[in-house]
Amino acid sequence: MLHFISNIVCAFIPNKSCRDKVRVMIRHPRKVREYVRFACTFGPNKKQCNVKTRVGYGCSNFIVILEDKYVFKFPLYGDGREISVREKRITDEISKVSPIKIPRMELWQYKDIVVRKYEFARGMLLTEIKPKIIEKHRNHIAKQIAQFLYVIGKMNPVAISDLKSKPNDKPGFLYGWNHGDIGGNFILDPKTFDINFFIDWESAYFGAFEPMLRVASHHWDKFGYRGIIVDVMAEYTKLYFQKRVKQK
């Protein structure tokens, strides 16, 4: 019944993020209250917390931002254990070499679920900044993304080799460990346009970059940030082949 009611109500809400949030609030009211209370136990004042809430992709997670200090991700379906442990293992390794910071992550048990707790990533998402402004800093942003792709793409840590679809696979050109969804998951400093963080690593995988780059290009074009993918590819290619020449 709650699913039916939520579908009726959400049919009148044009904004997708608002629609998803309302859908989750209607379908999971008890979970939402419990999860907010649990997150507040980490705050300085458990009775009065500065809390913001979000909904993850596909309404699969409920997200609580506490005091602009911590971010909690609660699974709405299943116990969240497998995906959480996998994400932490990958980010623990990639954090050692990544030129762009990855938020510190902890895993907490709450009743029968695993909760992901992250440090809050300060800054702005790409889509929160007007395309005209981004255009002036496009090359700077693209170079950072390319460097990021190059560095983590060539790493090959034994500790997470079992997470590859083929454990003996080796990194190569546009092939290796990657974020999986770079399009909208980096946090910018709105003054310098440096990328402060790459967030949301649950889609990370070892394999061809092409699916990730195709989705990112579509995302950037959709929101008016055209041309970034071209600059990223040009810089990545230069990095990859210059380094190979020097190694020879």
C-alpha positions as CSV (number, residue, x, y, z in Angstrom):
1,M,0.0,0.0,0.0
2,L,2.8,2.4,0.9
3,H,4.4,1.8,-2.5
4,F,1.2,2.6,-4.2
5,I,0.6,5.8,-2.2
6,S,4.2,6.9,-2.8
7,N,3.8,6.4,-6.6
8,I,0.6,8.5,-6.7
9,V,2.2,11.4,-4.6
10,C,5.5,11.4,-6.6
11,A,3.7,11.6,-9.9
12,F,3.0,15.3,-9.0
13,I,6.7,16.1,-8.1
14,P,8.7,17.2,-11.1
15,N,12.1,17.4,-9.4
16,K,13.8,14.0,-9.3
17,S,15.8,14.4,-6.1
18,C,12.7,15.7,-4.3
19,R,10.6,12.9,-5.7
20,D,13.0,10.2,-4.6
21,K,13.2,11.7,-1.1
22,V,9.5,11.8,-0.7
23,R,9.2,8.3,-2.0
24,V,11.6,7.0,0.6
25,M,9.9,9.0,3.4
26,I,6.6,7.4,2.6
27,R,7.8,3.9,2.0
28,H,10.3,3.7,5.0
29,P,9.1,6.1,7.7
30,R,10.3,4.0,10.6
31,K,13.7,3.3,9.1
32,V,14.2,7.0,8.3
33,R,13.5,8.1,11.9
34,E,15.7,5.3,13.3
35,Y,18.6,6.1,11.0
36,V,18.5,9.9,11.8
37,R,18.5,9.0,15.5
38,F,21.5,6.7,15.1
39,A,23.5,9.3,13.1
40,C,22.8,11.9,15.8
41,T,24.5,9.7,18.4
42,F,27.8,10.9,16.8
43,G,26.9,14.6,17.2
44,P,27.9,16.9,20.1
45,N,24.2,17.3,21.1
46,K,22.1,14.2,20.5
47,K,18.8,16.1,21.1
48,Q,19.6,19.0,18.7
49,C,21.5,18.0,15.6
50,N,22.1,19.8,12.4
51,V,20.9,17.2,10.0
52,K,20.4,17.1,6.2
53,T,19.1,14.1,4.4
54,R,19.5,12.7,0.9
55,V,18.5,9.6,-1.1
56,G,21.0,7.5,-3.0
57,Y,20.8,6.4,-6.6
58,G,17.7,4.3,-7.3
59,C,16.4,5.0,-3.7
60,S,18.7,2.2,-2.5
61,N,20.3,4.2,0.3
62,F,19.2,6.8,2.8
63,I,21.9,9.4,3.5
64,V,22.2,11.5,6.6
65,I,24.7,14.5,6.7
66,L,25.5,15.4,10.3
67,E,26.8,18.8,11.3
68,D,28.5,19.1,7.9
69,K,31.1,16.8,9.5
70,Y,30.0,13.2,8.8
71,V,28.0,11.5,6.1
72,F,26.1,8.2,6.9
73,K,24.8,5.9,4.2
74,F,22.1,3.5,5.3
75,P,21.0,0.6,3.0
76,L,17.2,0.5,2.5
77,Y,17.3,-3.0,1.1
78,G,19.4,-5.9,2.4
79,D,22.0,-5.6,5.1
80,G,24.5,-3.6,2.9
81,R,27.5,-5.7,4.1
82,E,28.9,-6.9,0.9
83,I,28.9,-3.6,-1.0
84,S,30.2,-1.7,2.1
85,V,33.1,-4.1,2.7
86,R,34.0,-4.1,-1.0
87,E,33.9,-0.3,-1.2
88,K,36.1,0.1,1.9
89,R,38.7,-2.4,0.7
90,I,39.0,-0.6,-2.6
91,T,39.1,2.9,-1.2
92,D,41.7,1.9,1.4
93,E,44.0,0.8,-1.3
94,I,43.3,3.6,-3.8
95,S,43.7,6.3,-1.1
96,K,47.3,5.3,-0.9
97,V,48.1,6.6,-4.4
98,S,45.2,8.8,-5.5
99,P,46.2,12.4,-6.3
100,I,42.7,13.5,-5.3
101,K,41.5,12.9,-1.7
102,I,39.0,10.1,-1.0
103,P,36.8,10.7,2.1
104,R,37.8,8.5,5.1
105,M,35.4,5.7,5.5
106,E,34.3,3.6,8.5
107,L,31.9,0.7,8.8
108,W,29.4,0.5,11.7
109,Q,27.0,-2.1,12.7
110,Y,23.4,-0.9,13.5
111,K,21.0,-3.7,14.3
112,D,21.2,-6.1,11.3
113,I,22.7,-3.6,8.8
114,V,26.1,-2.2,8.0
115,V,26.3,1.6,7.9
116,R,28.9,3.5,5.9
117,K,30.3,6.6,7.8
118,Y,32.4,9.1,5.8
119,E,34.1,12.3,6.5
120,F,32.1,15.2,5.0
121,A,33.5,16.4,1.7
122,R,33.5,20.2,1.7
123,G,33.0,22.0,-1.6
124,M,30.6,22.0,-4.5
125,L,29.4,19.4,-7.0
126,L,30.0,20.2,-10.7
127,T,26.3,20.6,-11.3
128,E,26.0,23.2,-8.6
129,I,28.2,25.6,-10.6
130,K,27.0,27.3,-13.8
131,P,28.4,26.0,-17.1
132,K,29.6,29.4,-18.1
133,I,31.9,29.5,-15.0
134,I,33.1,25.9,-15.5
135,E,34.0,26.7,-19.1
136,K,36.7,29.1,-17.9
137,H,38.2,26.4,-15.8
138,R,37.5,23.4,-18.0
139,N,41.2,22.6,-18.8
140,H,42.2,22.8,-15.2
141,I,39.4,20.4,-14.2
142,A,40.0,18.0,-17.0
143,K,43.8,17.8,-16.2
144,Q,43.0,16.8,-12.7
145,I,40.5,14.1,-13.7
146,A,43.0,12.7,-16.3
147,Q,45.8,12.6,-13.7
148,F,43.4,10.8,-11.3
149,L,42.4,8.3,-13.9
150,Y,46.0,7.7,-15.0
151,V,47.3,7.2,-11.4
152,I,44.6,4.8,-10.1
153,G,44.3,3.1,-13.4
154,K,47.9,1.8,-13.4
155,M,47.9,0.6,-9.8
156,N,47.6,-3.1,-9.3
157,P,47.5,-4.0,-5.5
158,V,47.5,-7.6,-4.6
159,A,45.2,-6.9,-1.6
160,I,42.2,-6.4,-3.9
161,S,43.1,-8.6,-6.8
162,D,40.3,-11.0,-5.8
163,L,37.8,-8.2,-6.5
164,K,38.7,-8.3,-10.2
165,S,36.5,-10.4,-12.5
166,K,39.8,-11.9,-13.7
167,P,42.3,-11.8,-10.8
168,N,45.3,-12.0,-13.1
169,D,44.3,-9.1,-15.3
170,K,46.9,-6.3,-15.8
171,P,46.4,-2.5,-16.2
172,G,46.7,-1.0,-19.6
173,F,45.5,1.9,-21.7
174,L,42.1,3.0,-20.5
175,Y,42.0,-0.3,-18.6
176,G,42.4,-0.9,-14.9
177,W,41.0,0.2,-11.5
178,N,38.6,3.1,-11.9
179,H,35.9,5.0,-10.0
180,G,33.1,3.7,-12.2
181,D,31.0,6.9,-12.1
182,I,33.2,10.0,-12.4
183,G,30.5,12.3,-14.0
184,G,29.0,13.9,-11.0
185,N,31.0,12.5,-8.0
186,F,33.8,15.0,-7.5
187,I,33.8,17.9,-5.2
188,L,35.3,21.2,-6.3
189,D,36.7,24.2,-4.5
190,P,34.5,27.0,-6.0
191,K,37.4,29.5,-5.6
192,T,40.3,27.6,-7.1
193,F,38.4,24.9,-9.0
194,D,40.7,22.3,-7.6
195,I,39.0,18.9,-7.1
196,N,39.0,18.4,-3.4
197,F,37.4,14.9,-3.2
198,F,36.1,12.0,-5.3
199,I,33.1,10.5,-3.5
200,D,30.8,7.5,-3.9
201,W,33.0,4.5,-4.7
202,E,30.5,1.7,-4.7
203,S,30.6,1.4,-8.5
204,A,34.4,1.1,-8.7
205,Y,35.7,-1.8,-10.7
206,F,38.7,-3.2,-12.6
207,G,38.2,-3.2,-16.3
208,A,37.7,-1.0,-19.4
209,F,37.2,2.7,-18.8
210,E,34.9,3.1,-21.8
211,P,31.5,2.5,-20.1
212,M,32.5,5.0,-17.3
213,L,33.7,7.6,-19.8
214,R,30.6,7.2,-22.0
215,V,28.3,7.8,-19.0
216,A,30.4,10.8,-17.8
217,S,30.3,12.4,-21.2
218,H,26.5,12.0,-21.4
219,H,26.2,13.5,-17.9
220,W,28.4,16.5,-18.7
221,D,26.7,17.2,-22.0
222,K,23.3,16.9,-20.5
223,F,24.1,19.6,-17.9
224,G,25.9,21.9,-20.4
225,Y,29.5,21.1,-19.5
226,R,30.4,20.2,-23.1
227,G,34.0,19.4,-24.1
228,I,35.3,18.2,-20.8
229,I,35.5,14.6,-21.9
230,V,37.6,15.7,-24.9
231,D,40.1,17.5,-22.7
232,V,40.2,14.6,-20.2
233,M,41.0,12.0,-23.0
234,A,43.6,14.2,-24.6
235,E,45.4,14.7,-21.2
236,Y,45.1,11.1,-20.2
237,T,46.5,9.9,-23.5
238,K,49.4,12.3,-23.2
239,L,50.2,11.1,-19.7
240,Y,49.9,7.5,-20.5
241,F,52.2,7.4,-23.6
242,Q,54.7,10.0,-22.3
243,K,55.2,7.9,-19.2
244,R,55.6,4.7,-21.3
245,V,58.3,6.4,-23.5
246,K,60.2,7.6,-20.4
247,Q,60.1,4.1,-18.9
248,K,61.7,2.7,-22.0
